[in-house]
Amino acid sequence: MEKEFERCLEPQCVDHRYDTISAQGFPYVDTPNLDRLIQEGVCFTNNFVASASCGPSRARLFKGYYPHTTGIYRNAEIWQHSWIENLVDAGYYCVNIGKCKERRIASSLAELADAQ
């Protein structure tokens, strides 16, 4: 019997202003899919970035540390290890879709050295 997992979706909207989602009180835009995600899930309304570049900010989200600790200072740097690996190890299927400026996570120190 196949193990069942809860579904977890973490959309990261790029270049959205606070007033571009109807469900957040701005009816002049039509965003039915985002509205449904907000109505059935969680919406953070007071967020800040850790870096002006999106790569280091996303690395901070995935790794849990600031850029000066992760060593990810610019877009397109290879990351090494994050909590996503824990999800994969637990049997979750994880995928990154869309505008992704990050490179894949290195699976070993040898792979990280080869990429440099």
A tleap script that builds the chain and sets N, CA, C and O, in Angstrom:
source leaprc.protein.ff14SB
mol = sequence {
  NMET GLU LYS GLU PHE GLU ARG CYS LEU GLU
  PRO GLN CYS VAL ASP HIE ARG TYR ASP THR
  ILE SER ALA GLN GLY PHE PRO TYR VAL ASP
  THR PRO ASN LEU ASP ARG LEU ILE GLN GLU
  GLY VAL CYS PHE THR ASN ASN PHE VAL ALA
  SER ALA SER CYS GLY PRO SER ARG ALA ARG
  LEU PHE LYS GLY TYR TYR PRO HIE THR THR
  GLY ILE TYR ARG ASN ALA GLU ILE TRP GLN
  HIE SER TRP ILE GLU ASN LEU VAL ASP ALA
  GLY TYR TYR CYS VAL ASN ILE GLY LYS CYS
  LYS GLU ARG ARG ILE ALA SER SER LEU ALA
  GLU LEU ALA ASP ALA CGLN
}
set mol.1.N position { 0.836 -1.180 0.000 }
set mol.1.CA position { 0.000 0.000 0.000 }
set mol.1.C position { 0.883 1.246 0.000 }
set mol.1.O position { 1.843 1.338 0.766 }
set mol.2.N position { 0.553 2.193 -0.857 }
set mol.2.CA position { 1.340 3.407 -0.979 }
set mol.2.C position { 1.021 4.359 0.170 }
set mol.2.O position { -0.137 4.544 0.545 }
set mol.3.N position { 2.061 4.949 0.710 }
set mol.3.CA position { 1.911 5.884 1.815 }
set mol.3.C position { 1.275 7.181 1.325 }
set mol.3.O position { 1.660 7.700 0.278 }
set mol.4.N position { 0.300 7.709 2.073 }
set mol.4.CA position { -0.337 8.967 1.701 }
set mol.4.C position { 0.331 10.121 2.432 }
set mol.4.O position { 0.711 10.001 3.596 }
set mol.5.N position { 0.469 11.237 1.734 }
set mol.5.CA position { 1.087 12.423 2.294 }
set mol.5.C position { 0.137 13.603 2.193 }
set mol.5.O position { -0.679 13.680 1.273 }
set mol.6.N position { 0.246 14.508 3.133 }
set mol.6.CA position { -0.455 15.775 3.009 }
set mol.6.C position { 0.201 16.551 1.873 }
set mol.6.O position { 1.399 16.420 1.622 }
set mol.7.N position { -0.588 17.345 1.205 }
set mol.7.CA position { -0.036 18.176 0.140 }
set mol.7.C position { 0.448 19.491 0.735 }
set mol.7.O position { -0.187 20.071 1.615 }
set mol.8.N position { 1.570 19.933 0.238 }
set mol.8.CA position { 2.147 21.192 0.702 }
set mol.8.C position { 2.549 21.996 -0.530 }
set mol.8.O position { 3.359 21.537 -1.335 }
set mol.9.N position { 1.998 23.166 -0.675 }
set mol.9.CA position { 2.304 24.039 -1.804 }
set mol.9.C position { 2.808 25.354 -1.243 }
set mol.9.O position { 2.158 25.971 -0.399 }
set mol.10.N position { 3.957 25.773 -1.711 }
set mol.10.CA position { 4.514 27.037 -1.245 }
set mol.10.C position { 4.775 27.936 -2.445 }
set mol.10.O position { 5.884 27.959 -2.980 }
set mol.11.N position { 3.756 28.675 -2.866 }
set mol.11.CA position { 3.975 29.582 -4.000 }
set mol.11.C position { 4.802 30.781 -3.578 }
set mol.11.O position { 4.605 31.345 -2.501 }
set mol.12.N position { 5.716 31.153 -4.430 }
set mol.12.CA position { 6.522 32.347 -4.204 }
set mol.12.C position { 6.268 33.272 -5.384 }
set mol.12.O position { 6.801 33.067 -6.475 }
set mol.13.N position { 5.466 34.269 -5.162 }
set mol.13.CA position { 5.109 35.191 -6.233 }
set mol.13.C position { 6.186 36.256 -6.373 }
set mol.13.O position { 6.559 36.923 -5.408 }
set mol.14.N position { 6.670 36.397 -7.588 }
set mol.14.CA position { 7.729 37.354 -7.872 }
set mol.14.C position { 7.105 38.614 -8.469 }
set mol.14.O position { 6.199 38.535 -9.299 }
set mol.15.N position { 7.589 39.753 -8.048 }
set mol.15.CA position { 7.177 41.048 -8.595 }
set mol.15.C position { 5.702 41.358 -8.357 }
set mol.15.O position { 5.065 41.999 -9.193 }
set mol.16.N position { 5.160 40.918 -7.243 }
set mol.16.CA position { 3.781 41.266 -6.896 }
set mol.16.C position { 3.795 42.362 -5.847 }
set mol.16.O position { 4.495 42.273 -4.839 }
set mol.17.N position { 3.020 43.383 -6.099 }
set mol.17.CA position { 2.809 44.399 -5.067 }
set mol.17.C position { 1.762 43.894 -4.095 }
set mol.17.O position { 1.030 42.952 -4.397 }
set mol.18.N position { 1.688 44.510 -2.942 }
set mol.18.CA position { 0.730 44.090 -1.916 }
set mol.18.C position { -0.716 44.231 -2.395 }
set mol.18.O position { -1.600 43.545 -1.882 }
set mol.19.N position { -0.967 45.102 -3.362 }
set mol.19.CA position { -2.337 45.372 -3.795 }
set mol.19.C position { -2.704 44.701 -5.126 }
set mol.19.O position { -3.530 45.222 -5.876 }
set mol.20.N position { -2.094 43.553 -5.415 }
set mol.20.CA position { -2.377 42.891 -6.692 }
set mol.20.C position { -3.106 41.559 -6.532 }
set mol.20.O position { -3.079 40.733 -7.444 }
set mol.21.N position { -3.754 41.335 -5.395 }
set mol.21.CA position { -4.512 40.097 -5.180 }
set mol.21.C position { -5.886 40.469 -4.641 }
set mol.21.O position { -6.003 41.124 -3.605 }
set mol.22.N position { -6.902 40.053 -5.343 }
set mol.22.CA position { -8.277 40.401 -4.990 }
set mol.22.C position { -8.656 39.984 -3.577 }
set mol.22.O position { -9.295 40.755 -2.860 }
set mol.23.N position { -8.274 38.777 -3.163 }
set mol.23.CA position { -8.655 38.255 -1.850 }
set mol.23.C position { -8.044 39.050 -0.696 }
set mol.23.O position { -8.459 38.892 0.452 }
set mol.24.N position { -7.080 39.886 -0.987 }
set mol.24.CA position { -6.476 40.714 0.053 }
set mol.24.C position { -7.126 42.098 0.106 }
set mol.24.O position { -6.590 43.027 0.710 }
set mol.25.N position { -8.296 42.218 -0.542 }
set mol.25.CA position { -9.054 43.458 -0.449 }
set mol.25.C position { -8.887 44.415 -1.612 }
set mol.25.O position { -9.171 45.604 -1.467 }
set mol.26.N position { -8.443 43.942 -2.746 }
set mol.26.CA position { -8.234 44.802 -3.906 }
set mol.26.C position { -9.015 44.230 -5.096 }
set mol.26.O position { -8.448 43.526 -5.931 }
set mol.27.N position { -10.323 44.536 -5.171 }
set mol.27.CA position { -11.210 43.907 -6.143 }
set mol.27.C position { -11.007 44.336 -7.594 }
set mol.27.O position { -11.641 43.769 -8.484 }
set mol.28.N position { -10.154 45.309 -7.861 }
set mol.28.CA position { -9.942 45.750 -9.239 }
set mol.28.C position { -9.057 44.788 -10.036 }
set mol.28.O position { -8.862 44.984 -11.235 }
set mol.29.N position { -8.517 43.750 -9.383 }
set mol.29.CA position { -7.762 42.720 -10.091 }
set mol.29.C position { -8.522 41.407 -9.981 }
set mol.29.O position { -9.193 41.152 -8.981 }
set mol.30.N position { -8.417 40.583 -11.003 }
set mol.30.CA position { -9.106 39.288 -11.019 }
set mol.30.C position { -8.063 38.192 -10.847 }
set mol.30.O position { -7.342 37.859 -11.787 }
set mol.31.N position { -7.987 37.631 -9.633 }
set mol.31.CA position { -6.985 36.611 -9.323 }
set mol.31.C position { -7.648 35.399 -8.672 }
set mol.31.O position { -7.389 35.121 -7.501 }
set mol.32.N position { -8.493 34.675 -9.396 }
set mol.32.CA position { -9.257 33.582 -8.776 }
set mol.32.C position { -8.403 32.459 -8.199 }
set mol.32.O position { -8.753 31.905 -7.157 }
set mol.33.N position { -7.309 32.114 -8.837 }
set mol.33.CA position { -6.472 31.022 -8.329 }
set mol.33.C position { -5.731 31.422 -7.053 }
set mol.33.O position { -5.690 30.655 -6.091 }
set mol.34.N position { -5.153 32.610 -7.044 }
set mol.34.CA position { -4.498 33.091 -5.830 }
set mol.34.C position { -5.522 33.304 -4.716 }
set mol.34.O position { -5.239 33.028 -3.550 }
set mol.35.N position { -6.715 33.795 -5.073 }
set mol.35.CA position { -7.768 33.994 -4.079 }
set mol.35.C position { -8.131 32.676 -3.405 }
set mol.35.O position { -8.308 32.625 -2.188 }
set mol.36.N position { -8.239 31.622 -4.187 }
set mol.36.CA position { -8.592 30.311 -3.617 }
set mol.36.C position { -7.480 29.800 -2.697 }
set mol.36.O position { -7.759 29.264 -1.624 }
set mol.37.N position { -6.222 29.963 -3.112 }
set mol.37.CA position { -5.113 29.553 -2.254 }
set mol.37.C position { -5.148 30.295 -0.916 }
set mol.37.O position { -4.893 29.704 0.133 }
set mol.38.N position { -5.461 31.575 -0.957 }
set mol.38.CA position { -5.539 32.371 0.273 }
set mol.38.C position { -6.713 31.918 1.131 }
set mol.38.O position { -6.579 31.790 2.348 }
set mol.39.N position { -7.864 31.673 0.504 }
set mol.39.CA position { -9.060 31.279 1.245 }
set mol.39.C position { -8.911 29.904 1.890 }
set mol.39.O position { -9.450 29.667 2.971 }
set mol.40.N position { -8.186 29.002 1.241 }
set mol.40.CA position { -8.064 27.630 1.743 }
set mol.40.C position { -6.733 27.355 2.445 }
set mol.40.O position { -6.506 26.253 2.943 }
set mol.41.N position { -5.864 28.348 2.480 }
set mol.41.CA position { -4.546 28.130 3.066 }
set mol.41.C position { -4.144 29.246 4.002 }
set mol.41.O position { -4.944 29.713 4.812 }
set mol.42.N position { -2.906 29.667 3.886 }
set mol.42.CA position { -2.337 30.704 4.740 }
set mol.42.C position { -1.775 31.794 3.849 }
set mol.42.O position { -1.189 31.510 2.805 }
set mol.43.N position { -1.951 33.029 4.258 }
set mol.43.CA position { -1.393 34.158 3.511 }
set mol.43.C position { -0.624 35.040 4.480 }
set mol.43.O position { -1.194 35.553 5.443 }
set mol.44.N position { 0.651 35.216 4.234 }
set mol.44.CA position { 1.469 36.106 5.044 }
set mol.44.C position { 1.343 37.521 4.495 }
set mol.44.O position { 1.523 37.739 3.297 }
set mol.45.N position { 1.044 38.462 5.341 }
set mol.45.CA position { 0.782 39.828 4.882 }
set mol.45.C position { 1.830 40.838 5.319 }
set mol.45.O position { 1.710 42.021 4.998 }
set mol.46.N position { 2.839 40.411 6.033 }
set mol.46.CA position { 3.867 41.331 6.510 }
set mol.46.C position { 5.221 40.647 6.333 }
set mol.46.O position { 5.789 40.114 7.286 }
set mol.47.N position { 5.726 40.670 5.110 }
set mol.47.CA position { 6.939 39.932 4.776 }
set mol.47.C position { 8.086 40.879 4.422 }
set mol.47.O position { 7.868 42.000 3.962 }
set mol.48.N position { 9.286 40.412 4.643 }
set mol.48.CA position { 10.476 41.181 4.323 }
set mol.48.C position { 11.482 40.260 3.648 }
set mol.48.O position { 11.481 39.053 3.886 }
set mol.49.N position { 12.335 40.825 2.811 }
set mol.49.CA position { 13.361 40.034 2.146 }
set mol.49.C position { 14.684 40.176 2.878 }
set mol.49.O position { 14.939 41.179 3.544 }
set mol.50.N position { 15.512 39.164 2.743 }
set mol.50.CA position { 16.822 39.177 3.407 }
set mol.50.C position { 17.901 39.771 2.520 }
set mol.50.O position { 18.992 40.093 2.991 }
set mol.51.N position { 17.596 39.918 1.231 }
set mol.51.CA position { 18.579 40.425 0.289 }
set mol.51.C position { 17.849 41.078 -0.879 }
set mol.51.O position { 16.708 40.727 -1.180 }
set mol.52.N position { 18.502 42.017 -1.527 }
set mol.52.CA position { 17.896 42.663 -2.686 }
set mol.52.C position { 17.799 41.716 -3.884 }
set mol.52.O position { 16.949 41.912 -4.752 }
set mol.53.N position { 18.646 40.705 -3.945 }
set mol.53.CA position { 18.600 39.711 -5.021 }
set mol.53.C position { 17.702 38.555 -4.617 }
set mol.53.O position { 17.673 38.165 -3.450 }
set mol.54.N position { 16.966 38.006 -5.580 }
set mol.54.CA position { 16.001 36.955 -5.242 }
set mol.54.C position { 16.679 35.641 -4.834 }
set mol.54.O position { 16.165 34.946 -3.958 }
set mol.55.N position { 17.797 35.287 -5.433 }
set mol.55.CA position { 18.473 34.031 -5.096 }
set mol.55.C position { 18.857 33.936 -3.627 }
set mol.55.O position { 18.506 32.959 -2.965 }
set mol.56.N position { 19.573 34.931 -3.100 }
set mol.56.CA position { 19.915 34.889 -1.678 }
set mol.56.C position { 18.689 34.931 -0.765 }
set mol.56.O position { 18.687 34.314 0.300 }
set mol.57.N position { 17.648 35.658 -1.177 }
set mol.57.CA position { 16.422 35.698 -0.367 }
set mol.57.C position { 15.743 34.338 -0.332 }
set mol.57.O position { 15.264 33.909 0.718 }
set mol.58.N position { 15.699 33.659 -1.471 }
set mol.58.CA position { 15.096 32.323 -1.496 }
set mol.58.C position { 15.960 31.319 -0.744 }
set mol.58.O position { 15.439 30.430 -0.071 }
set mol.59.N position { 17.259 31.456 -0.856 }
set mol.59.CA position { 18.143 30.562 -0.094 }
set mol.59.C position { 17.899 30.744 1.395 }
set mol.59.O position { 17.943 29.770 2.147 }
set mol.60.N position { 17.648 31.950 1.828 }
set mol.60.CA position { 17.347 32.228 3.230 }
set mol.60.C position { 16.057 31.516 3.635 }
set mol.60.O position { 15.974 30.942 4.720 }
set mol.61.N position { 15.061 31.556 2.764 }
set mol.61.CA position { 13.793 30.876 3.040 }
set mol.61.C position { 13.987 29.364 3.140 }
set mol.61.O position { 13.460 28.730 4.054 }
set mol.62.N position { 14.731 28.794 2.216 }
set mol.62.CA position { 14.914 27.346 2.183 }
set mol.62.C position { 15.921 26.838 3.209 }
set mol.62.O position { 15.808 25.707 3.681 }
set mol.63.N position { 16.888 27.650 3.553 }
set mol.63.CA position { 17.919 27.188 4.480 }
set mol.63.C position { 17.705 27.672 5.910 }
set mol.63.O position { 18.205 27.056 6.851 }
set mol.64.N position { 16.962 28.775 6.086 }
set mol.64.CA position { 16.667 29.269 7.421 }
set mol.64.C position { 17.717 30.190 8.008 }
set mol.64.O position { 17.676 30.483 9.203 }
set mol.65.N position { 18.657 30.653 7.199 }
set mol.65.CA position { 19.711 31.539 7.680 }
set mol.65.C position { 19.858 32.733 6.746 }
set mol.65.O position { 19.448 32.673 5.587 }
set mol.66.N position { 20.435 33.802 7.243 }
set mol.66.CA position { 20.680 34.990 6.428 }
set mol.66.C position { 21.790 34.726 5.411 }
set mol.66.O position { 22.602 33.821 5.598 }
set mol.67.N position { 21.827 35.527 4.319 }
set mol.67.CA position { 22.850 35.323 3.289 }
set mol.67.C position { 24.284 35.305 3.823 }
set mol.67.O position { 25.106 34.536 3.324 }
set mol.68.N position { 24.600 36.122 4.811 }
set mol.68.CA position { 25.986 36.128 5.317 }
set mol.68.C position { 26.329 34.812 6.026 }
set mol.68.O position { 27.504 34.515 6.241 }
set mol.69.N position { 25.314 34.026 6.388 }
set mol.69.CA position { 25.549 32.717 6.997 }
set mol.69.C position { 25.502 31.600 5.958 }
set mol.69.O position { 26.277 30.647 6.032 }
set mol.70.N position { 24.586 31.718 4.983 }
set mol.70.CA position { 24.464 30.669 3.958 }
set mol.70.C position { 25.591 30.719 2.946 }
set mol.70.O position { 25.934 29.701 2.345 }
set mol.71.N position { 26.178 31.913 2.749 }
set mol.71.CA position { 27.210 32.066 1.731 }
set mol.71.C position { 26.635 32.252 0.338 }
set mol.71.O position { 27.385 32.291 -0.637 }
set mol.72.N position { 25.318 32.367 0.228 }
set mol.72.CA position { 24.669 32.608 -1.061 }
set mol.72.C position { 24.449 34.114 -1.171 }
set mol.72.O position { 23.550 34.667 -0.538 }
set mol.73.N position { 25.285 34.776 -1.989 }
set mol.73.CA position { 25.246 36.229 -2.086 }
set mol.73.C position { 24.678 36.734 -3.409 }
set mol.73.O position { 24.359 37.917 -3.529 }
set mol.74.N position { 24.547 35.853 -4.407 }
set mol.74.CA position { 24.055 36.300 -5.716 }
set mol.74.C position { 23.223 35.191 -6.338 }
set mol.74.O position { 23.245 34.047 -5.883 }
set mol.75.N position { 22.495 35.543 -7.376 }
set mol.75.CA position { 21.683 34.558 -8.090 }
set mol.75.C position { 22.580 33.529 -8.767 }
set mol.75.O position { 23.737 33.808 -9.081 }
set mol.76.N position { 22.036 32.345 -8.986 }
set mol.76.CA position { 22.679 31.258 -9.737 }
set mol.76.C position { 23.834 30.585 -9.000 }
set mol.76.O position { 24.634 29.894 -9.630 }
set mol.77.N position { 23.941 30.766 -7.694 }
set mol.77.CA position { 24.942 30.018 -6.929 }
set mol.77.C position { 24.325 28.692 -6.486 }
set mol.77.O position { 23.129 28.622 -6.204 }
set mol.78.N position { 25.131 27.660 -6.426 }
set mol.78.CA position { 24.636 26.345 -6.010 }
set mol.78.C position { 24.487 26.311 -4.499 }
set mol.78.O position { 25.387 26.705 -3.758 }
set mol.79.N position { 23.331 25.832 -4.060 }
set mol.79.CA position { 23.082 25.683 -2.623 }
set mol.79.C position { 23.511 24.302 -2.195 }
set mol.79.O position { 23.553 23.367 -2.994 }
set mol.80.N position { 23.823 24.189 -0.945 }
set mol.80.CA position { 24.138 22.879 -0.395 }
set mol.80.C position { 23.250 22.627 0.811 }
set mol.80.O position { 23.361 23.316 1.825 }
set mol.81.N position { 22.394 21.666 0.706 }
set mol.81.CA position { 21.510 21.186 1.768 }
set mol.81.C position { 20.475 22.221 2.219 }
set mol.81.O position { 20.799 23.387 2.442 }
set mol.82.N position { 19.264 21.783 2.343 }
set mol.82.CA position { 18.181 22.585 2.893 }
set mol.82.C position { 17.123 21.630 3.437 }
set mol.82.O position { 17.243 20.413 3.293 }
set mol.83.N position { 16.094 22.183 4.058 }
set mol.83.CA position { 15.035 21.352 4.628 }
set mol.83.C position { 14.243 20.617 3.556 }
set mol.83.O position { 13.509 19.680 3.871 }
set mol.84.N position { 14.375 21.020 2.300 }
set mol.84.CA position { 13.693 20.320 1.210 }
set mol.84.C position { 14.198 18.880 1.125 }
set mol.84.O position { 13.424 17.969 0.829 }
set mol.85.N position { 15.492 18.671 1.381 }
set mol.85.CA position { 16.037 17.309 1.373 }
set mol.85.C position { 15.341 16.426 2.407 }
set mol.85.O position { 15.149 15.233 2.174 }
set mol.86.N position { 14.963 17.008 3.548 }
set mol.86.CA position { 14.232 16.241 4.562 }
set mol.86.C position { 12.876 15.789 4.040 }
set mol.86.O position { 12.434 14.679 4.337 }
set mol.87.N position { 12.212 16.644 3.261 }
set mol.87.CA position { 10.936 16.254 2.661 }
set mol.87.C position { 11.125 15.118 1.661 }
set mol.87.O position { 10.347 14.165 1.640 }
set mol.88.N position { 12.160 15.224 0.835 }
set mol.88.CA position { 12.449 14.164 -0.149 }
set mol.88.C position { 12.757 12.852 0.565 }
set mol.88.O position { 12.262 11.795 0.171 }
set mol.89.N position { 13.568 12.920 1.608 }
set mol.89.CA position { 13.912 11.717 2.372 }
set mol.89.C position { 12.683 11.075 3.007 }
set mol.89.O position { 12.646 9.861 3.208 }
set mol.90.N position { 11.675 11.893 3.322 }
set mol.90.CA position { 10.442 11.384 3.929 }
set mol.90.C position { 9.467 10.846 2.881 }
set mol.90.O position { 8.405 10.329 3.226 }
set mol.91.N position { 9.832 10.970 1.593 }
set mol.91.CA position { 9.000 10.414 0.540 }
set mol.91.C position { 8.180 11.415 -0.241 }
set mol.91.O position { 7.407 11.027 -1.117 }
set mol.92.N position { 8.331 12.708 0.057 }
set mol.92.CA position { 7.603 13.726 -0.691 }
set mol.92.C position { 8.263 13.949 -2.048 }
set mol.92.O position { 9.481 13.838 -2.184 }
set mol.93.N position { 7.453 14.263 -3.038 }
set mol.93.CA position { 7.941 14.636 -4.358 }
set mol.93.C position { 8.024 16.152 -4.372 }
set mol.93.O position { 7.001 16.825 -4.245 }
set mol.94.N position { 9.209 16.696 -4.523 }
set mol.94.CA position { 9.415 18.139 -4.466 }
set mol.94.C position { 9.859 18.646 -5.838 }
set mol.94.O position { 10.670 18.014 -6.514 }
set mol.95.N position { 9.324 19.777 -6.229 }
set mol.95.CA position { 9.665 20.348 -7.522 }
set mol.95.C position { 9.640 21.867 -7.418 }
set mol.95.O position { 8.870 22.431 -6.640 }
set mol.96.N position { 10.474 22.517 -8.195 }
set mol.96.CA position { 10.551 23.966 -8.265 }
set mol.96.C position { 10.152 24.353 -9.675 }
set mol.96.O position { 10.854 24.019 -10.630 }
set mol.97.N position { 9.038 25.053 -9.821 }
set mol.97.CA position { 8.493 25.380 -11.140 }
set mol.97.C position { 8.396 26.887 -11.285 }
set mol.97.O position { 8.069 27.590 -10.328 }
set mol.98.N position { 8.678 27.380 -12.478 }
set mol.98.CA position { 8.463 28.790 -12.757 }
set mol.98.C position { 9.755 29.557 -12.891 }
set mol.98.O position { 10.777 29.022 -13.319 }
set mol.99.N position { 9.692 30.815 -12.521 }
set mol.99.CA position { 10.831 31.723 -12.637 }
set mol.99.C position { 11.839 31.386 -11.546 }
set mol.99.O position { 11.761 31.903 -10.431 }
set mol.100.N position { 12.778 30.520 -11.876 }
set mol.100.CA position { 13.743 30.043 -10.887 }
set mol.100.C position { 15.146 30.466 -11.312 }
set mol.100.O position { 15.688 29.962 -12.295 }
set mol.101.N position { 15.712 31.378 -10.575 }
set mol.101.CA position { 17.076 31.801 -10.890 }
set mol.101.C position { 18.094 31.031 -10.082 }
set mol.101.O position { 19.301 31.197 -10.257 }
set mol.102.N position { 17.594 30.178 -9.188 }
set mol.102.CA position { 18.506 29.383 -8.390 }
set mol.102.C position { 18.967 28.184 -9.198 }
set mol.102.O position { 18.231 27.681 -10.047 }
set mol.103.N position { 20.151 27.737 -8.944 }
set mol.103.CA position { 20.613 26.481 -9.521 }
set mol.103.C position { 20.220 25.377 -8.567 }
set mol.103.O position { 19.891 25.635 -7.409 }
set mol.104.N position { 20.252 24.166 -9.042 }
set mol.104.CA position { 19.843 23.057 -8.191 }
set mol.104.C position { 20.755 22.936 -6.980 }
set mol.104.O position { 21.863 23.474 -6.962 }
set mol.105.N position { 20.282 22.237 -5.990 }
set mol.105.CA position { 21.055 22.035 -4.775 }
set mol.105.C position { 22.095 20.949 -5.029 }
set mol.105.O position { 21.765 19.886 -5.556 }
set mol.106.N position { 23.316 21.203 -4.668 }
set mol.106.CA position { 24.375 20.199 -4.817 }
set mol.106.C position { 24.083 19.033 -3.885 }
set mol.106.O position { 23.703 19.237 -2.732 }
set mol.107.N position { 24.258 17.817 -4.377 }
set mol.107.CA position { 23.951 16.646 -3.561 }
set mol.107.C position { 25.143 16.168 -2.733 }
set mol.107.O position { 24.991 15.335 -1.839 }
set mol.108.N position { 26.311 16.689 -3.029 }
set mol.108.CA position { 27.487 16.270 -2.249 }
set mol.108.C position { 28.549 17.359 -2.315 }
set mol.108.O position { 28.492 18.253 -3.159 }
set mol.109.N position { 29.505 17.268 -1.419 }
set mol.109.CA position { 30.614 18.226 -1.456 }
set mol.109.C position { 31.422 18.094 -2.751 }
set mol.109.O position { 31.916 19.088 -3.285 }
set mol.110.N position { 31.553 16.856 -3.252 }
set mol.110.CA position { 32.288 16.641 -4.500 }
set mol.110.C position { 31.584 17.332 -5.659 }
set mol.110.O position { 32.231 17.953 -6.502 }
set mol.111.N position { 30.259 17.226 -5.702 }
set mol.111.CA position { 29.504 17.881 -6.766 }
set mol.111.C position { 29.621 19.397 -6.642 }
set mol.111.O position { 29.716 20.096 -7.650 }
set mol.112.N position { 29.613 19.903 -5.421 }
set mol.112.CA position { 29.753 21.328 -5.185 }
set mol.112.C position { 31.127 21.805 -5.675 }
set mol.112.O position { 31.218 22.857 -6.307 }
set mol.113.N position { 32.185 21.058 -5.396 }
set mol.113.CA position { 33.532 21.413 -5.830 }
set mol.113.C position { 33.641 21.379 -7.350 }
set mol.113.O position { 34.294 22.236 -7.946 }
set mol.114.N position { 32.994 20.376 -7.990 }
set mol.114.CA position { 33.029 20.268 -9.445 }
set mol.114.C position { 32.353 21.451 -10.119 }
set mol.114.O position { 32.753 21.850 -11.212 }
set mol.115.N position { 31.325 22.022 -9.477 }
set mol.115.CA position { 30.557 23.090 -10.075 }
set mol.115.C position { 31.272 24.433 -9.972 }
set mol.115.O position { 30.941 25.363 -10.708 }
set mol.116.N position { 32.229 24.549 -9.088 }
set mol.116.CA position { 32.903 25.844 -8.873 }
set mol.116.C position { 33.854 26.176 -9.976 }
set mol.116.O position { 34.495 27.226 -9.944 }
savepdb mol mol.pdb
quit
